[in-house]
């Protein structure tokens, strides 16, 4: 069996201008990054705004497990399949972070015969967007420390600086560090730490900004800490927004690539959904909507995280709510949610599947609560028995939801034909009547508790002493009307990664709140979720190599 990278390397790509022509772009509309990658210019984006918006299909999933769900694979394969049945479809996806690529999760370019290309470039440095965000983030850190060193005119309290440095790798040793050691000329000693780049507020800002003017306005609002009077200090106070925007001048432009079968794919921005809002840029999604009749976009991790955040944070910024939702599930993952260990998943086990279905059932109910029609896509694996697939389809139908198996990994568009027809039929009915269960929430605490009880299924919410003080402070600051962005383990509906399935009666633990005024939301840290992940015992990086002729090896 061929690996993903072998399939990708054997695939013949078309020059990117050929792909761009499918969307109505000319060569002058592109900034080329070699033959197969390009950024779209702002004049081209402005010209496309006169076109009507296409229909939007949101792809989300059950809570992820080590068994794998293949959300990106289904998103890409479904887009190819829609084009194969005559629909003008395009994709808007997130950029992969090197943290998961070098760690354990892998990349974000799909798999098998449902991949975006050039796979190696996209999973590694791509067009440099994430490096630009890293540099902008760390430039702000350098400016803060320099301000402290040069007299501290803003009276910034070095003990209350909340802005952290970032790196786009999993590096647990950088979670807590001390800066400025070595004497008076080496800076002001203080505690600091690193987040992973995709958790940076600048990443969220880039993905939510409408244009360069909005980008600078959002950068200006970033809260970097407090002064000695405990008042917020912002990037605007430091007059650094112009420099940060300059570092992002190319990164803000959407990237255009292609799938194995030539479907146009915008890949731009990559915030994690267990920490940030988990959606690609609104610039890329809106551009896709102006240039294609059907646009597929993916929300990170499960529907409890990326799905909810797309609907409550990204959609208002986009100015468009989904016309349909696809929830991706696998028989393997549902059996794991039903209590099986990873090494037991290849054997047929209908009781475990039935038990694990509770996880999918909860996500179906959550997404339908938004008034958007839902279908379930079963990402088929070779080990799935016919009886297991049939039982899963039967259980979904009992919930009143259409469930369609697909094998786009192994068969490409042919394997997703039935799913494409089901998705097209759902969109043609035009039954979406969007309404958020969070609408009308009376402040941060009310919204937290609605998400916890309605979306996660918690019985109650507990707050640390620090979180209680922050709730009062944020209300005093006038920040209580901002939406909530929950930071939670992706593996469970609860804040405990060991509670699989659809747990009930649990308490959601809130430990800290972080204002992200530039992004326009409040991050709420729950349980033990980390903003800087660590590497596993055997990182994927140890299997990677480069041949003497420059070919990548072991990249999935």
Secondary structure as UniProt FT lines:
FT   HELIX           4..10
FT   HELIX           16..21
FT   TURN            22..24
FT   HELIX           27..29
FT   STRAND          30..32
FT   STRAND          38..40
FT   HELIX           42..48
FT   TURN            49..50
FT   STRAND          55..61
FT   TURN            66..67
FT   HELIX           71..84
FT   TURN            85..86
FT   STRAND          89..93
FT   HELIX           98..102
FT   STRAND          110..111
FT   TURN            112..113
FT   STRAND          114..117
FT   HELIX           119..123
FT   TURN            124..127
FT   HELIX           129..149
FT   TURN            150..151
FT   TURN            153..154
FT   STRAND          156..161
FT   STRAND          165..167
FT   HELIX           172..174
FT   STRAND          177..179
FT   HELIX           184..186
FT   STRAND          190..192
FT   STRAND          194..196
FT   HELIX           197..199
FT   HELIX           201..208
FT   HELIX           212..221
FT   STRAND          223..227
FT   TURN            228..229
FT   STRAND          232..234
FT   HELIX           235..238
FT   HELIX           241..247
FT   TURN            248..252
FT   STRAND          255..259
FT   TURN            260..261
FT   STRAND          264..267
FT   TURN            273..275
FT   HELIX           282..291
FT   STRAND          294..298
FT   HELIX           303..307
FT   HELIX           308..309
FT   HELIX           310..314
FT   HELIX           315..318
FT   STRAND          324..329
FT   HELIX           331..337
FT   TURN            338..339
FT   HELIX           342..344
FT   TURN            345..346
FT   HELIX           350..368
FT   TURN            369..371
FT   STRAND          374..379
FT   TURN            382..383
FT   HELIX           386..398
FT   TURN            399..400
FT   STRAND          402..406
FT   HELIX           408..411
FT   HELIX           412..416
FT   HELIX           417..429
FT   TURN            437..440
FT   HELIX           444..450
FT   HELIX           451..456
FT   STRAND          460..463
FT   HELIX           465..477
FT   TURN            480..481
FT   STRAND          483..487
FT   TURN            497..498
FT   STRAND          507..516
FT   TURN            517..520
FT   STRAND          521..526
FT   TURN            527..528
FT   TURN            537..538
FT   HELIX           540..543
FT   STRAND          545..546
FT   TURN            548..549
FT   STRAND          552..553
//
